Amino acid sequence: MKVQVYTTAWCRDCRAAKQFLEEHGVEYSEIDVDADSSASDELVRHVGKRAIPQLVIDGEWFQPYKPGCGLLYEELHQRLHIPRN
């Protein structure tokens, strides 16, 4: 499985998403949209706005959080095929 995380250094939800991936042994590549303007442009093309974090799991874009609700842990488990303990 190929996982990419579109992120920035200042984003608390981005840090939570990366921590979730690391805790579950999911390898990912990080794309900092503040450091790479072409990545920021790509994010806007796919999502319609500069909303982070965004995960791309085997080519499928997924926003792992919902404003006001935080990280979507159940959906992360499902999409990444991580069993619940």
Gaussian input, Z-matrix of N, CA and C with variables (Angstrom, degrees):
# hf/3-21g

backbone

0 1
 N
 C     1     B1
 C     2     B2     1     A1
 N     3     B3     2     A2     1     D1
 C     4     B4     3     A3     2     D2
 C     5     B5     4     A4     3     D3
 N     6     B6     5     A5     4     D4
 C     7     B7     6     A6     5     D5
 C     8     B8     7     A7     6     D6
 N     9     B9     8     A8     7     D7
 C    10    B10     9     A9     8     D8
 C    11    B11    10    A10     9     D9
 N    12    B12    11    A11    10    D10
 C    13    B13    12    A12    11    D11
 C    14    B14    13    A13    12    D12
 N    15    B15    14    A14    13    D13
 C    16    B16    15    A15    14    D14
 C    17    B17    16    A16    15    D15
 N    18    B18    17    A17    16    D16
 C    19    B19    18    A18    17    D17
 C    20    B20    19    A19    18    D18
 N    21    B21    20    A20    19    D19
 C    22    B22    21    A21    20    D20
 C    23    B23    22    A22    21    D21
 N    24    B24    23    A23    22    D22
 C    25    B25    24    A24    23    D23
 C    26    B26    25    A25    24    D24
 N    27    B27    26    A26    25    D25
 C    28    B28    27    A27    26    D26
 C    29    B29    28    A28    27    D27
 N    30    B30    29    A29    28    D28
 C    31    B31    30    A30    29    D29
 C    32    B32    31    A31    30    D30
 N    33    B33    32    A32    31    D31
 C    34    B34    33    A33    32    D32
 C    35    B35    34    A34    33    D33
 N    36    B36    35    A35    34    D34
 C    37    B37    36    A36    35    D35
 C    38    B38    37    A37    36    D36
 N    39    B39    38    A38    37    D37
 C    40    B40    39    A39    38    D38
 C    41    B41    40    A40    39    D39
 N    42    B42    41    A41    40    D40
 C    43    B43    42    A42    41    D41
 C    44    B44    43    A43    42    D42
 N    45    B45    44    A44    43    D43
 C    46    B46    45    A45    44    D44
 C    47    B47    46    A46    45    D45
 N    48    B48    47    A47    46    D46
 C    49    B49    48    A48    47    D47
 C    50    B50    49    A49    48    D48
 N    51    B51    50    A50    49    D49
 C    52    B52    51    A51    50    D50
 C    53    B53    52    A52    51    D51
 N    54    B54    53    A53    52    D52
 C    55    B55    54    A54    53    D53
 C    56    B56    55    A55    54    D54
 N    57    B57    56    A56    55    D55
 C    58    B58    57    A57    56    D56
 C    59    B59    58    A58    57    D57
 N    60    B60    59    A59    58    D58
 C    61    B61    60    A60    59    D59
 C    62    B62    61    A61    60    D60
 N    63    B63    62    A62    61    D61
 C    64    B64    63    A63    62    D62
 C    65    B65    64    A64    63    D63
 N    66    B66    65    A65    64    D64
 C    67    B67    66    A66    65    D65
 C    68    B68    67    A67    66    D66
 N    69    B69    68    A68    67    D67
 C    70    B70    69    A69    68    D68
 C    71    B71    70    A70    69    D69
 N    72    B72    71    A71    70    D70
 C    73    B73    72    A72    71    D71
 C    74    B74    73    A73    72    D72
 N    75    B75    74    A74    73    D73
 C    76    B76    75    A75    74    D74
 C    77    B77    76    A76    75    D75
 N    78    B78    77    A77    76    D76
 C    79    B79    78    A78    77    D77
 C    80    B80    79    A79    78    D78
 N    81    B81    80    A80    79    D79
 C    82    B82    81    A81    80    D80
 C    83    B83    82    A82    81    D81
 N    84    B84    83    A83    82    D82
 C    85    B85    84    A84    83    D83
 C    86    B86    85    A85    84    D84
 N    87    B87    86    A86    85    D85
 C    88    B88    87    A87    86    D86
 C    89    B89    88    A88    87    D87
 N    90    B90    89    A89    88    D88
 C    91    B91    90    A90    89    D89
 C    92    B92    91    A91    90    D90
 N    93    B93    92    A92    91    D91
 C    94    B94    93    A93    92    D92
 C    95    B95    94    A94    93    D93
 N    96    B96    95    A95    94    D94
 C    97    B97    96    A96    95    D95
 C    98    B98    97    A97    96    D96
 N    99    B99    98    A98    97    D97
 C   100   B100    99    A99    98    D98
 C   101   B101   100   A100    99    D99
 N   102   B102   101   A101   100   D100
 C   103   B103   102   A102   101   D101
 C   104   B104   103   A103   102   D102
 N   105   B105   104   A104   103   D103
 C   106   B106   105   A105   104   D104
 C   107   B107   106   A106   105   D105
 N   108   B108   107   A107   106   D106
 C   109   B109   108   A108   107   D107
 C   110   B110   109   A109   108   D108
 N   111   B111   110   A110   109   D109
 C   112   B112   111   A111   110   D110
 C   113   B113   112   A112   111   D111
 N   114   B114   113   A113   112   D112
 C   115   B115   114   A114   113   D113
 C   116   B116   115   A115   114   D114
 N   117   B117   116   A116   115   D115
 C   118   B118   117   A117   116   D116
 C   119   B119   118   A118   117   D117
 N   120   B120   119   A119   118   D118
 C   121   B121   120   A120   119   D119
 C   122   B122   121   A121   120   D120
 N   123   B123   122   A122   121   D121
 C   124   B124   123   A123   122   D122
 C   125   B125   124   A124   123   D123
 N   126   B126   125   A125   124   D124
 C   127   B127   126   A126   125   D125
 C   128   B128   127   A127   126   D126
 N   129   B129   128   A128   127   D127
 C   130   B130   129   A129   128   D128
 C   131   B131   130   A130   129   D129
 N   132   B132   131   A131   130   D130
 C   133   B133   132   A132   131   D131
 C   134   B134   133   A133   132   D132
 N   135   B135   134   A134   133   D133
 C   136   B136   135   A135   134   D134
 C   137   B137   136   A136   135   D135
 N   138   B138   137   A137   136   D136
 C   139   B139   138   A138   137   D137
 C   140   B140   139   A139   138   D138
 N   141   B141   140   A140   139   D139
 C   142   B142   141   A141   140   D140
 C   143   B143   142   A142   141   D141
 N   144   B144   143   A143   142   D142
 C   145   B145   144   A144   143   D143
 C   146   B146   145   A145   144   D144
 N   147   B147   146   A146   145   D145
 C   148   B148   147   A147   146   D146
 C   149   B149   148   A148   147   D147
 N   150   B150   149   A149   148   D148
 C   151   B151   150   A150   149   D149
 C   152   B152   151   A151   150   D150
 N   153   B153   152   A152   151   D151
 C   154   B154   153   A153   152   D152
 C   155   B155   154   A154   153   D153
 N   156   B156   155   A155   154   D154
 C   157   B157   156   A156   155   D155
 C   158   B158   157   A157   156   D156
 N   159   B159   158   A158   157   D157
 C   160   B160   159   A159   158   D158
 C   161   B161   160   A160   159   D159
 N   162   B162   161   A161   160   D160
 C   163   B163   162   A162   161   D161
 C   164   B164   163   A163   162   D162
 N   165   B165   164   A164   163   D163
 C   166   B166   165   A165   164   D164
 C   167   B167   166   A166   165   D165
 N   168   B168   167   A167   166   D166
 C   169   B169   168   A168   167   D167
 C   170   B170   169   A169   168   D168
 N   171   B171   170   A170   169   D169
 C   172   B172   171   A171   170   D170
 C   173   B173   172   A172   171   D171
 N   174   B174   173   A173   172   D172
 C   175   B175   174   A174   173   D173
 C   176   B176   175   A175   174   D174
 N   177   B177   176   A176   175   D175
 C   178   B178   177   A177   176   D176
 C   179   B179   178   A178   177   D177
 N   180   B180   179   A179   178   D178
 C   181   B181   180   A180   179   D179
 C   182   B182   181   A181   180   D180
 N   183   B183   182   A182   181   D181
 C   184   B184   183   A183   182   D182
 C   185   B185   184   A184   183   D183
 N   186   B186   185   A185   184   D184
 C   187   B187   186   A186   185   D185
 C   188   B188   187   A187   186   D186
 N   189   B189   188   A188   187   D187
 C   190   B190   189   A189   188   D188
 C   191   B191   190   A190   189   D189
 N   192   B192   191   A191   190   D190
 C   193   B193   192   A192   191   D191
 C   194   B194   193   A193   192   D192
 N   195   B195   194   A194   193   D193
 C   196   B196   195   A195   194   D194
 C   197   B197   196   A196   195   D195
 N   198   B198   197   A197   196   D196
 C   199   B199   198   A198   197   D197
 C   200   B200   199   A199   198   D198
 N   201   B201   200   A200   199   D199
 C   202   B202   201   A201   200   D200
 C   203   B203   202   A202   201   D201
 N   204   B204   203   A203   202   D202
 C   205   B205   204   A204   203   D203
 C   206   B206   205   A205   204   D204
 N   207   B207   206   A206   205   D205
 C   208   B208   207   A207   206   D206
 C   209   B209   208   A208   207   D207
 N   210   B210   209   A209   208   D208
 C   211   B211   210   A210   209   D209
 C   212   B212   211   A211   210   D210
 N   213   B213   212   A212   211   D211
 C   214   B214   213   A213   212   D212
 C   215   B215   214   A214   213   D213
 N   216   B216   215   A215   214   D214
 C   217   B217   216   A216   215   D215
 C   218   B218   217   A217   216   D216
 N   219   B219   218   A218   217   D217
 C   220   B220   219   A219   218   D218
 C   221   B221   220   A220   219   D219
 N   222   B222   221   A221   220   D220
 C   223   B223   222   A222   221   D221
 C   224   B224   223   A223   222   D222
 N   225   B225   224   A224   223   D223
 C   226   B226   225   A225   224   D224
 C   227   B227   226   A226   225   D225
 N   228   B228   227   A227   226   D226
 C   229   B229   228   A228   227   D227
 C   230   B230   229   A229   228   D228
 N   231   B231   230   A230   229   D229
 C   232   B232   231   A231   230   D230
 C   233   B233   232   A232   231   D231
 N   234   B234   233   A233   232   D232
 C   235   B235   234   A234   233   D233
 C   236   B236   235   A235   234   D234
 N   237   B237   236   A236   235   D235
 C   238   B238   237   A237   236   D236
 C   239   B239   238   A238   237   D237
 N   240   B240   239   A239   238   D238
 C   241   B241   240   A240   239   D239
 C   242   B242   241   A241   240   D240
 N   243   B243   242   A242   241   D241
 C   244   B244   243   A243   242   D242
 C   245   B245   244   A244   243   D243
 N   246   B246   245   A245   244   D244
 C   247   B247   246   A246   245   D245
 C   248   B248   247   A247   246   D246
 N   249   B249   248   A248   247   D247
 C   250   B250   249   A249   248   D248
 C   251   B251   250   A250   249   D249
 N   252   B252   251   A251   250   D250
 C   253   B253   252   A252   251   D251
 C   254   B254   253   A253   252   D252

   B1=1.4399
   B2=1.5282
   B3=1.3278
   B4=1.4567
   B5=1.5281
   B6=1.3319
   B7=1.4589
   B8=1.5239
   B9=1.3240
   B10=1.4537
   B11=1.5255
   B12=1.3211
   B13=1.4656
   B14=1.5222
   B15=1.3279
   B16=1.4593
   B17=1.5191
   B18=1.3233
   B19=1.4541
   B20=1.5273
   B21=1.3263
   B22=1.4622
   B23=1.5285
   B24=1.3031
   B25=1.4626
   B26=1.5279
   B27=1.3179
   B28=1.4595
   B29=1.5342
   B30=1.3179
   B31=1.4693
   B32=1.5351
   B33=1.3321
   B34=1.4701
   B35=1.5354
   B36=1.3369
   B37=1.4647
   B38=1.5325
   B39=1.3304
   B40=1.4670
   B41=1.5281
   B42=1.3293
   B43=1.4672
   B44=1.5263
   B45=1.3197
   B46=1.4730
   B47=1.5279
   B48=1.3214
   B49=1.4691
   B50=1.5312
   B51=1.3271
   B52=1.4677
   B53=1.5211
   B54=1.3248
   B55=1.4623
   B56=1.5308
   B57=1.3244
   B58=1.4623
   B59=1.5332
   B60=1.3310
   B61=1.4684
   B62=1.5202
   B63=1.3211
   B64=1.4590
   B65=1.5253
   B66=1.3290
   B67=1.4688
   B68=1.5224
   B69=1.3266
   B70=1.4598
   B71=1.5251
   B72=1.3294
   B73=1.4589
   B74=1.5176
   B75=1.3293
   B76=1.4637
   B77=1.5236
   B78=1.3175
   B79=1.4632
   B80=1.5162
   B81=1.3280
   B82=1.4644
   B83=1.5134
   B84=1.3210
   B85=1.4543
   B86=1.5205
   B87=1.3159
   B88=1.4577
   B89=1.5178
   B90=1.3223
   B91=1.4574
   B92=1.5232
   B93=1.3250
   B94=1.4592
   B95=1.5250
   B96=1.3261
   B97=1.4577
   B98=1.5303
   B99=1.3363
   B100=1.4659
   B101=1.5233
   B102=1.3109
   B103=1.4647
   B104=1.5280
   B105=1.3318
   B106=1.4666
   B107=1.5290
   B108=1.3208
   B109=1.4717
   B110=1.5270
   B111=1.3377
   B112=1.4705
   B113=1.5276
   B114=1.3353
   B115=1.4670
   B116=1.5201
   B117=1.3199
   B118=1.4619
   B119=1.5264
   B120=1.3240
   B121=1.4722
   B122=1.5250
   B123=1.3374
   B124=1.4636
   B125=1.5243
   B126=1.3074
   B127=1.4579
   B128=1.5334
   B129=1.3139
   B130=1.4618
   B131=1.5354
   B132=1.3204
   B133=1.4757
   B134=1.5261
   B135=1.3249
   B136=1.4696
   B137=1.5244
   B138=1.3275
   B139=1.4597
   B140=1.5342
   B141=1.3215
   B142=1.4514
   B143=1.5152
   B144=1.3264
   B145=1.4588
   B146=1.5217
   B147=1.2931
   B148=1.4708
   B149=1.5275
   B150=1.3198
   B151=1.4622
   B152=1.5229
   B153=1.3311
   B154=1.4567
   B155=1.5146
   B156=1.3024
   B157=1.4586
   B158=1.5269
   B159=1.3070
   B160=1.4567
   B161=1.5096
   B162=1.3032
   B163=1.4600
   B164=1.5112
   B165=1.3084
   B166=1.4560
   B167=1.5227
   B168=1.3284
   B169=1.4611
   B170=1.5149
   B171=1.3239
   B172=1.4648
   B173=1.5245
   B174=1.3215
   B175=1.4561
   B176=1.5153
   B177=1.3294
   B178=1.4604
   B179=1.5297
   B180=1.3267
   B181=1.4590
   B182=1.5191
   B183=1.3416
   B184=1.4556
   B185=1.5145
   B186=1.3424
   B187=1.4552
   B188=1.5238
   B189=1.3477
   B190=1.4589
   B191=1.5248
   B192=1.3102
   B193=1.4620
   B194=1.5217
   B195=1.3025
   B196=1.4548
   B197=1.5266
   B198=1.3348
   B199=1.4591
   B200=1.5389
   B201=1.3163
   B202=1.4484
   B203=1.5162
   B204=1.3358
   B205=1.4730
   B206=1.5252
   B207=1.3195
   B208=1.4566
   B209=1.5197
   B210=1.3186
   B211=1.4623
   B212=1.5296
   B213=1.3105
   B214=1.4624
   B215=1.5322
   B216=1.3133
   B217=1.4570
   B218=1.5310
   B219=1.3152
   B220=1.4679
   B221=1.5279
   B222=1.3222
   B223=1.4648
   B224=1.5266
   B225=1.3323
   B226=1.4634
   B227=1.5274
   B228=1.3175
   B229=1.4727
   B230=1.5233
   B231=1.3133
   B232=1.4672
   B233=1.5228
   B234=1.3093
   B235=1.4717
   B236=1.5265
   B237=1.3272
   B238=1.4667
   B239=1.5246
   B240=1.3323
   B241=1.4743
   B242=1.5295
   B243=1.3359
   B244=1.4578
   B245=1.5183
   B246=1.3261
   B247=1.4639
   B248=1.5219
   B249=1.3184
   B250=1.4637
   B251=1.5167
   B252=1.3113
   B253=1.4711
   B254=1.4950
   A1=108.02
   A2=115.72
   A3=121.03
   A4=108.20
   A5=115.98
   A6=121.58
   A7=108.92
   A8=115.06
   A9=122.12
   A10=107.48
   A11=116.37
   A12=121.64
   A13=108.00
   A14=115.83
   A15=121.24
   A16=106.33
   A17=116.17
   A18=121.01
   A19=111.29
   A20=115.54
   A21=123.55
   A22=107.11
   A23=116.08
   A24=120.47
   A25=112.36
   A26=118.20
   A27=121.87
   A28=114.09
   A29=117.96
   A30=122.68
   A31=112.09
   A32=116.47
   A33=121.88
   A34=110.95
   A35=117.59
   A36=120.25
   A37=111.67
   A38=116.33
   A39=120.67
   A40=110.14
   A41=115.82
   A42=119.68
   A43=110.74
   A44=117.52
   A45=121.19
   A46=110.65
   A47=117.36
   A48=120.83
   A49=110.48
   A50=117.31
   A51=120.42
   A52=110.84
   A53=117.20
   A54=120.44
   A55=110.52
   A56=117.29
   A57=121.50
   A58=109.99
   A59=116.25
   A60=120.40
   A61=110.77
   A62=117.09
   A63=121.46
   A64=111.40
   A65=117.09
   A66=120.75
   A67=112.33
   A68=116.93
   A69=121.15
   A70=112.79
   A71=116.54
   A72=120.88
   A73=114.54
   A74=117.22
   A75=121.35
   A76=108.23
   A77=116.30
   A78=120.63
   A79=108.89
   A80=115.74
   A81=120.43
   A82=109.40
   A83=114.63
   A84=120.01
   A85=107.11
   A86=115.01
   A87=121.77
   A88=110.18
   A89=115.82
   A90=121.53
   A91=107.27
   A92=116.19
   A93=122.33
   A94=109.04
   A95=116.76
   A96=120.52
   A97=112.70
   A98=117.90
   A99=120.06
   A100=110.96
   A101=116.47
   A102=121.31
   A103=112.92
   A104=117.52
   A105=121.48
   A106=109.39
   A107=116.85
   A108=120.60
   A109=112.19
   A110=118.08
   A111=119.09
   A112=110.68
   A113=117.31
   A114=120.59
   A115=110.06
   A116=116.68
   A117=120.90
   A118=110.00
   A119=116.94
   A120=121.73
   A121=111.09
   A122=116.68
   A123=121.15
   A124=110.46
   A125=116.80
   A126=122.14
   A127=110.00
   A128=117.02
   A129=121.34
   A130=110.44
   A131=118.45
   A132=121.32
   A133=111.33
   A134=117.02
   A135=120.52
   A136=113.55
   A137=116.33
   A138=120.14
   A139=112.11
   A140=116.33
   A141=119.91
   A142=113.88
   A143=115.90
   A144=121.31
   A145=108.51
   A146=116.25
   A147=121.34
   A148=108.85
   A149=116.28
   A150=122.64
   A151=108.96
   A152=115.30
   A153=120.93
   A154=109.10
   A155=119.31
   A156=126.63
   A157=110.93
   A158=114.17
   A159=122.88
   A160=106.69
   A161=116.10
   A162=121.21
   A163=108.19
   A164=115.93
   A165=121.49
   A166=105.29
   A167=115.52
   A168=122.21
   A169=107.77
   A170=115.71
   A171=121.40
   A172=111.36
   A173=116.15
   A174=122.10
   A175=115.12
   A176=118.82
   A177=121.93
   A178=109.89
   A179=115.98
   A180=121.71
   A181=110.25
   A182=115.96
   A183=122.32
   A184=109.31
   A185=116.59
   A186=120.82
   A187=107.39
   A188=117.86
   A189=121.01
   A190=115.04
   A191=117.22
   A192=119.24
   A193=108.76
   A194=114.54
   A195=121.07
   A196=106.96
   A197=117.59
   A198=119.87
   A199=110.63
   A200=115.20
   A201=121.14
   A202=114.01
   A203=117.19
   A204=121.40
   A205=112.43
   A206=117.35
   A207=120.91
   A208=112.84
   A209=114.85
   A210=121.90
   A211=110.28
   A212=116.24
   A213=122.72
   A214=108.96
   A215=115.94
   A216=121.30
   A217=112.87
   A218=117.82
   A219=120.63
   A220=110.62
   A221=116.62
   A222=120.38
   A223=111.44
   A224=117.27
   A225=120.01
   A226=110.17
   A227=116.81
   A228=120.07
   A229=110.59
   A230=117.13
   A231=121.18
   A232=111.59
   A233=117.02
   A234=120.97
   A235=112.83
   A236=116.00
   A237=120.13
   A238=112.82
   A239=116.73
   A240=123.07
   A241=111.07
   A242=115.15
   A243=121.77
   A244=107.73
   A245=118.05
   A246=119.06
   A247=111.92
   A248=115.37
   A249=121.12
   A250=108.62
   A251=116.96
   A252=120.97
   A253=110.64
   D1=134.06
   D2=178.32
   D3=-105.68
   D4=123.48
   D5=-178.54
   D6=-124.29
   D7=129.57
   D8=174.16
   D9=-119.89
   D10=144.80
   D11=178.12
   D12=-122.57
   D13=117.60
   D14=173.14
   D15=-86.95
   D16=125.38
   D17=-166.15
   D18=-151.55
   D19=175.63
   D20=167.13
   D21=-141.02
   D22=163.55
   D23=-178.21
   D24=-69.96
   D25=-29.73
   D26=-174.21
   D27=-87.57
   D28=-6.45
   D29=-171.80
   D30=-85.32
   D31=114.29
   D32=-179.44
   D33=-65.14
   D34=-40.81
   D35=179.27
   D36=-66.75
   D37=-31.87
   D38=176.07
   D39=-64.33
   D40=-44.82
   D41=178.39
   D42=-61.75
   D43=-40.17
   D44=179.16
   D45=-64.93
   D46=-40.62
   D47=179.14
   D48=-64.93
   D49=-44.17
   D50=179.37
   D51=-66.08
   D52=-38.03
   D53=177.53
   D54=-63.02
   D55=-41.60
   D56=177.26
   D57=-58.88
   D58=-48.05
   D59=-179.79
   D60=-60.12
   D61=-45.44
   D62=-178.35
   D63=-65.12
   D64=-42.25
   D65=179.78
   D66=-62.96
   D67=-26.43
   D68=-178.93
   D69=-103.95
   D70=11.45
   D71=174.54
   D72=68.43
   D73=26.38
   D74=179.23
   D75=-90.62
   D76=118.26
   D77=177.26
   D78=-76.18
   D79=141.61
   D80=-178.90
   D81=-150.04
   D82=159.92
   D83=170.44
   D84=-109.98
   D85=140.23
   D86=-176.89
   D87=-101.64
   D88=133.64
   D89=178.91
   D90=-121.89
   D91=110.25
   D92=-177.88
   D93=-86.44
   D94=109.49
   D95=-176.00
   D96=-72.92
   D97=-16.94
   D98=173.82
   D99=-75.56
   D100=-33.35
   D101=-177.17
   D102=-87.48
   D103=-18.10
   D104=-174.63
   D105=-131.31
   D106=100.67
   D107=-176.56
   D108=-64.06
   D109=-31.06
   D110=177.91
   D111=-68.51
   D112=-32.45
   D113=175.79
   D114=-68.42
   D115=-39.01
   D116=176.83
   D117=-61.93
   D118=-42.96
   D119=177.59
   D120=-62.59
   D121=-41.82
   D122=178.87
   D123=-63.19
   D124=-41.68
   D125=177.96
   D126=-58.08
   D127=-47.85
   D128=-179.77
   D129=-64.28
   D130=-38.38
   D131=178.54
   D132=-61.63
   D133=-40.65
   D134=-175.76
   D135=-84.15
   D136=-34.07
   D137=-171.91
   D138=-106.11
   D139=-23.93
   D140=-178.84
   D141=94.08
   D142=-8.68
   D143=176.98
   D144=-160.27
   D145=173.09
   D146=-178.40
   D147=-92.76
   D148=69.86
   D149=-178.58
   D150=-103.87
   D151=124.45
   D152=-179.95
   D153=-128.20
   D154=156.48
   D155=-2.98
   D156=-74.48
   D157=156.20
   D158=171.33
   D159=-129.38
   D160=136.26
   D161=174.18
   D162=-108.91
   D163=143.14
   D164=170.53
   D165=-118.62
   D166=111.69
   D167=-176.17
   D168=-110.56
   D169=109.31
   D170=-176.80
   D171=49.06
   D172=44.45
   D173=175.72
   D174=87.57
   D175=-7.25
   D176=-179.10
   D177=-99.63
   D178=124.41
   D179=-178.95
   D180=-79.16
   D181=140.11
   D182=-177.18
   D183=-150.67
   D184=128.04
   D185=175.61
   D186=-94.25
   D187=112.08
   D188=-171.78
   D189=-84.15
   D190=16.98
   D191=177.10
   D192=-145.44
   D193=160.70
   D194=176.89
   D195=-127.98
   D196=126.22
   D197=-179.88
   D198=-52.44
   D199=132.52
   D200=-179.75
   D201=85.51
   D202=-14.03
   D203=-179.39
   D204=-115.59
   D205=-22.76
   D206=-178.98
   D207=87.16
   D208=-158.94
   D209=-176.79
   D210=-67.54
   D211=138.62
   D212=-178.31
   D213=-92.52
   D214=79.44
   D215=-173.42
   D216=-60.97
   D217=-43.32
   D218=-178.54
   D219=-62.14
   D220=-44.32
   D221=178.70
   D222=-65.81
   D223=-36.91
   D224=176.57
   D225=-62.02
   D226=-45.10
   D227=177.77
   D228=-58.32
   D229=-45.35
   D230=-178.02
   D231=-65.85
   D232=-51.41
   D233=-174.95
   D234=-66.90
   D235=-30.44
   D236=-179.31
   D237=-97.14
   D238=3.41
   D239=178.59
   D240=56.85
   D241=45.02
   D242=178.25
   D243=-102.85
   D244=117.78
   D245=179.88
   D246=-65.40
   D247=146.37
   D248=174.85
   D249=-80.01
   D250=139.95
   D251=178.39
   D252=-87.67

